[in-house]
Amino acid sequence: MRDAKRILVLAVDLDNDLGRAGIPTPILGRDRVLDAAIRFALYDPEDSDANVLFAAVKLADELRGKGYDAAPAVVAGSELGGAEASMRARQELERLIEEYQPDGVVVVSDGSEDELLVPMVSSLAPVYGVHRLVIKQLRGVEETYILLAKYIKKVITEPRFSRMFLGVPGIILVAFSVLALMHMLREALLVVLMLAGAAMVVRGFDLEERIVKTLTETPVALVSYAIAGISAALGIVLAVLQFIHAETVTPGVVADTIRGATGLLGFAASIAILGHAASKFVSGSTRLGRELVSIVTVVAVVVLLDTLAEALDMMNSFSLSSLIHALMASNFAVYTIVSVLLMAIAWRAARLLERPTYRTSSPSAERREEHGTAQPRQTRARDGE
């Protein structure tokens, strides 16, 4: 019957954390390695090198239970790293091999840096394997899982997050699935992109709370916004379809598209503004200056776009010089100046309408009156005393 193989269970401390704790290396033998592990764990409980030493002791015990002559050992490098750390670890390993005379080595490591010494170890003795130690509850990993669980719970339970991270993707998936069932994959992709883009715009400009607040003002506002949204969508769709079905894009086609889209978009904006004004009036607010400015702006923009369409009708082809001549012939500059003046007048009128009415008596007079009424009370109190 042959003798049991002698196996050296080698723990590697390449950056010499044990040396900084005052523990000399190399270390050979179960009791000495276990004592070093306890001392280092008391010195720095957060360092994983203590776990490596305990793992080497446990692995050696398991191998002895299987009939091998196993002994744990520890070698260290240098805190300077690099070639100096490798050379020092080699010198300590040579001393261990000369003392123990193992048939093979099992390397115990907690990271890829220590495993760089495996080729060096194999040049001195056969390497039977590498035991990689994974810390179960590393602080950073544990905190990452805790934070991830909190964020997932917040996304599911809090409405302001669930609307964006669950509601919008849910709408996109439903729209894509319905259109895919209707064999409209191209339209499904366009709808997905449009919904995703709209969600990004709403979230990017922080419009979510404003939209919810606006839609929940009064039923008048809700109905007007719904009509405005349908009109705006219809205008955009009709403009796109007109461009798609046009054989050639000419100035006349562009002019007709502008006229059609301008009418519906102007109607949509006007309905939305009037609905908001009516909602404020119903709620008891008489400050409608901003709505006045908005209406004047919409009218000015519609007139300017209609003038631009008239200028395009005068053009035979797209060129900068013909566009300038057409704009001058249609009095576009005059309409622009008049529109700017009207918007300035409307803005000034809005400021005057929203100016607060001041009290006839000043706060100081009110305080004097209050002081005067309170004085007799103090006098009566003194008389009572």
C-alpha positions in Angstrom: 0.0 0.0 0.0 1.5 3.4 -1.1 1.8 6.4 1.2 -0.7 9.2 1.1 0.2 12.2 -1.1 1.5 15.2 0.6 -0.5 18.3 -0.4 0.4 21.8 0.4 -2.8 24.0 0.6 -1.3 27.4 -0.2 -2.9 30.7 0.7 -1.4 33.7 -1.2 -1.3 37.2 0.2 0.4 39.0 -2.7 0.0 42.6 -1.3 1.3 41.6 2.2 -1.6 42.6 4.3 -0.4 40.1 6.9 2.9 41.9 7.2 1.2 45.2 7.9 -0.7 43.5 10.7 2.6 42.3 12.2 2.2 38.6 11.2 5.5 37.2 9.7 5.4 34.8 6.8 5.8 32.1 5.5 3.5 30.1 7.8 3.1 26.3 7.7 0.8 24.1 9.8 -2.8 24.1 10.8 -2.4 25.7 14.3 -0.1 28.5 13.1 -2.3 29.4 10.0 -5.4 29.3 12.2 -3.7 31.6 14.8 -2.6 34.0 12.0 -6.2 34.0 10.6 -7.7 34.9 14.0 -5.1 37.6 14.6 -5.6 39.2 11.2 -9.4 39.0 11.5 -9.1 41.0 14.8 -6.8 43.4 13.1 -8.9 44.1 10.0 -12.3 42.3 10.0 -13.3 43.9 6.7 -10.4 42.4 4.7 -11.1 39.2 2.8 -7.6 37.8 3.4 -8.7 36.4 6.7 -11.4 34.4 4.9 -8.7 33.0 2.6 -6.7 31.7 5.6 -9.8 30.1 7.1 -10.6 28.6 3.8 -7.1 27.1 3.5 -7.4 25.5 7.0 -10.9 24.1 6.1 -9.7 22.7 2.7 -6.7 21.0 4.4 -9.0 19.4 7.0 -11.3 18.1 4.2 -8.3 16.6 2.3 -7.0 14.9 5.4 -10.5 13.5 5.9 -10.2 11.9 2.4 -6.9 10.3 3.3 -4.4 12.9 2.0 -1.5 14.3 4.1 -2.5 18.0 3.7 -1.1 21.0 5.5 -2.2 24.7 5.1 0.4 27.3 4.5 0.7 31.0 3.8 3.1 33.0 1.6 3.1 36.8 1.2 4.5 39.2 -1.4 5.1 42.9 -1.0 2.9 46.0 -0.6 4.9 47.5 -3.5 3.4 45.0 -5.9 4.8 44.0 -9.3 8.0 41.9 -9.7 9.1 42.6 -6.2 6.0 41.0 -4.7 6.3 38.0 -7.0 10.0 37.4 -6.2 9.4 37.6 -2.4 6.4 35.2 -2.7 8.7 32.8 -4.7 11.4 32.9 -2.1 8.9 32.1 0.7 7.4 29.3 -1.3 10.8 27.8 -2.0 11.4 27.7 1.8 8.0 25.9 2.3 8.7 23.4 -0.4 12.1 22.6 1.0 10.7 22.1 4.5 7.5 20.2 3.6 8.5 18.4 0.4 4.9 18.2 -1.0 3.8 16.1 -3.9 1.6 18.9 -5.2 0.0 22.3 -4.3 -3.6 23.6 -4.2 -3.7 27.4 -4.4 -6.4 29.2 -2.4 -7.2 32.7 -3.7 -9.9 35.4 -3.4 -9.0 37.3 -6.6 -7.4 37.2 -10.0 -4.3 39.2 -8.8 -3.2 36.4 -6.5 -3.8 33.8 -9.2 -1.1 35.5 -11.3 1.3 33.5 -9.1 0.0 30.1 -10.3 2.5 29.8 -13.1 5.3 30.6 -10.7 4.0 28.0 -8.2 3.8 25.4 -11.0 7.4 25.9 -11.8 8.4 24.8 -8.3 5.8 22.0 -7.7 2.8 20.5 -9.5 -0.4 22.5 -9.1 -3.4 20.2 -8.4 -5.9 23.0 -8.6 -7.0 26.5 -7.7 -9.6 27.0 -5.0 -11.3 30.4 -5.7 -13.0 31.9 -2.7 -16.2 34.0 -3.2 -17.3 36.1 -0.3 -21.1 35.7 0.1 -22.0 39.0 1.7 -19.5 41.5 0.3 -20.6 44.9 1.5 -20.8 46.6 -1.9 -22.7 43.7 -3.4 -25.1 43.5 -0.5 -25.8 47.2 -0.6 -26.3 47.0 -4.4 -29.0 44.3 -4.0 -30.7 46.3 -1.2 -30.8 49.5 -3.3 -32.0 47.5 -6.3 -34.8 46.0 -4.3 -35.8 49.4 -3.0 -35.9 50.9 -6.5 -37.9 48.1 -7.8 -40.4 48.4 -5.0 -40.6 52.2 -5.6 -41.2 51.7 -9.3 -44.1 49.3 -8.6 -45.7 51.1 -5.7 -45.3 54.9 -6.2 -47.5 56.3 -9.0 -45.1 59.0 -10.2 -42.5 56.3 -11.0 -44.9 53.5 -12.1 -46.6 55.8 -14.7 -43.3 56.3 -16.5 -41.6 52.9 -16.0 -44.7 50.6 -16.1 -47.5 52.6 -17.7 -45.7 54.0 -20.8 -44.0 50.7 -21.6 -47.3 48.9 -21.1 -49.1 51.2 -23.6 -46.3 50.7 -26.1 -46.5 46.9 -25.8 -50.2 46.9 -26.1 -50.2 49.2 -29.2 -47.4 47.2 -30.8 -49.2 43.9 -30.1 -52.5 45.1 -31.5 -50.9 46.4 -34.7 -48.8 43.3 -35.1 -51.9 41.1 -34.9 -53.3 43.2 -37.7 -50.2 42.6 -39.8 -49.1 46.2 -39.6 -45.6 45.9 -38.3 -44.3 49.0 -40.0 -47.1 51.1 -38.5 -46.4 49.3 -35.1 -42.8 50.4 -35.2 -43.8 54.0 -36.0 -46.4 54.1 -33.2 -43.8 52.7 -30.7 -41.3 55.3 -31.7 -43.9 58.1 -31.5 -45.1 57.0 -28.0 -41.6 56.6 -26.8 -40.7 60.1 -28.1 -43.7 61.7 -26.6 -42.9 60.1 -23.2 -39.3 61.4 -23.4 -40.6 64.9 -24.3 -43.1 64.9 -21.4 -40.5 63.7 -18.9 -37.6 65.7 -20.3 -39.5 69.0 -20.0 -41.2 68.0 -16.7 -44.6 68.4 -18.3 -46.3 65.5 -16.5 -47.6 67.3 -13.5 -48.7 70.3 -15.6 -50.6 68.1 -18.0 -52.3 66.2 -15.2 -53.2 69.4 -13.4 -54.5 71.0 -16.6 -56.7 68.0 -17.5 -58.2 67.8 -14.1 -59.1 71.5 -13.8 -62.8 71.4 -15.0 -64.9 69.4 -17.4 -64.8 72.4 -19.7 -61.0 72.2 -20.0 -61.0 68.4 -20.5 -63.5 68.6 -23.4 -61.7 71.5 -25.0 -58.3 69.8 -24.7 -59.7 66.6 -26.2 -61.2 68.5 -29.2 -57.9 70.4 -29.6 -55.9 67.2 -29.5 -58.0 65.4 -32.1 -57.9 68.5 -34.4 -54.1 68.8 -34.1 -53.6 65.1 -34.7 -55.9 65.2 -37.7 -54.1 68.2 -39.1 -50.7 66.6 -38.8 -51.9 63.3 -40.3 -53.6 65.0 -43.3 -50.4 67.1 -43.9 -48.3 64.0 -43.9 -50.7 62.1 -46.2 -50.7 65.0 -48.6 -47.0 64.9 -48.9 -46.9 61.1 -49.2 -49.5 61.0 -52.0 -48.0 64.0 -54.0 -46.2 62.9 -57.1 -43.8 65.8 -56.9 -43.2 68.3 -54.1 -43.8 71.7 -55.7 -44.3 75.1 -54.0 -48.1 74.8 -54.7 -48.2 71.5 -52.9 -46.4 72.9 -49.9 -48.7 75.9 -49.9 -51.8 73.7 -49.9 -50.3 71.6 -47.1 -49.6 74.7 -45.0 -53.1 76.1 -45.5 -54.7 72.8 -44.5 -52.5 72.2 -41.5 -52.6 75.8 -40.4 -56.4 75.9 -40.2 -56.7 72.7 -38.1 -53.7 73.5 -35.9 -54.9 77.1 -35.3 -58.4 75.8 -34.5 -56.9 73.3 -32.0 -54.8 76.0 -30.3 -57.7 78.4 -30.1 -60.0 75.8 -28.6 -57.4 74.8 -26.0 -56.8 78.4 -25.0 -60.5 79.3 -24.8 -61.2 76.1 -22.8 -58.4 77.1 -20.3 -59.8 80.6 -20.1 -63.3 79.3 -19.5 -62.0 76.9 -16.8 -60.3 79.8 -15.0 -63.5 81.9 -15.2 -65.6 79.1 -13.8 -63.1 78.6 -11.0 -63.5 82.3 -10.1 -60.4 83.8 -11.6 -60.7 86.9 -13.7 -57.0 87.2 -14.7 -57.2 86.2 -18.3 -54.3 88.3 -19.6 -52.1 85.4 -20.6 -55.0 83.8 -22.6 -55.5 87.2 -24.4 -51.8 87.2 -25.4 -52.0 83.5 -26.5 -55.1 84.2 -28.7 -53.4 87.2 -30.4 -50.3 85.1 -30.9 -52.2 82.2 -32.5 -54.0 84.6 -34.8 -50.7 86.3 -35.8 -49.1 83.0 -36.5 -52.1 81.8 -38.6 -52.0 85.0 -40.7 -48.3 84.8 -41.2 -48.5 81.1 -42.3 -51.3 81.9 -44.7 -49.2 84.8 -46.1 -46.3 82.4 -46.5 -48.6 79.9 -48.4 -49.7 82.8 -50.7 -46.0 83.6 -51.4 -45.3 79.9 -52.2 -48.2 80.0 -54.7 -46.4 82.8 -56.6 -43.2 80.6 -57.0 -42.6 78.3 -59.9 -39.6 76.5 -58.3 -37.7 76.4 -55.0 -35.0 79.0 -54.9 -33.9 81.6 -52.4 -34.3 84.6 -54.7 -37.8 83.6 -55.9 -38.8 83.1 -52.3 -37.6 86.5 -51.3 -39.4 88.2 -54.2 -42.6 86.3 -53.4 -42.4 87.3 -49.7 -42.0 90.9 -50.6 -44.8 90.7 -53.1 -47.2 89.2 -50.5 -46.3 91.9 -47.9 -45.0 89.3 -45.5 -42.7 91.8 -43.8 -45.6 94.2 -43.2 -47.7 91.4 -41.6 -44.8 90.4 -39.5 -44.2 93.9 -38.1 -47.9 94.4 -37.5 -48.1 91.0 -35.7 -45.2 91.9 -33.4 -46.8 95.2 -32.5 -50.2 93.6 -31.8 -48.5 91.0 -29.6 -46.7 93.7 -27.7 -49.9 95.7 -27.2 -51.7 92.5 -26.0 -48.9 91.8 -23.6 -49.1 95.3 -22.2 -52.9 95.1 -21.9 -52.5 91.7 -20.1 -50.1 93.3 -17.6 -52.6 96.1 -16.9 -55.5 93.6 -16.5 -53.7 91.4 -14.1 -52.4 94.3 -12.0 -53.6 93.8 -8.4 -55.9 96.3 -6.8 -54.3 98.0 -3.7 -56.1 98.8 -0.5 -57.1 102.4 0.2 -55.5 102.4 3.6 -51.8 101.5 4.1 -50.6 98.7 6.4 -49.0 101.3 8.7 -52.4 103.0 9.1 -54.0 99.7 9.9 -51.4 99.0 12.5 -52.0 102.4 14.0 -55.8 101.8 14.1 -55.2 98.4 15.8 -52.9 100.0 18.3 -55.5 102.7 19.0 -58.2 100.2 19.6 -56.0 98.1 21.8 -54.9 101.1 24.0 -58.1 101.6 25.9 -58.0 97.9 26.9 -54.6 98.4 28.4 -55.8 101.6 30.2 -58.8 99.7 31.6 -56.5 97.0 32.7 -54.3 99.5 34.6 -57.4 101.1 36.1 -58.6 97.8 37.3 -55.3 97.2 39.0 
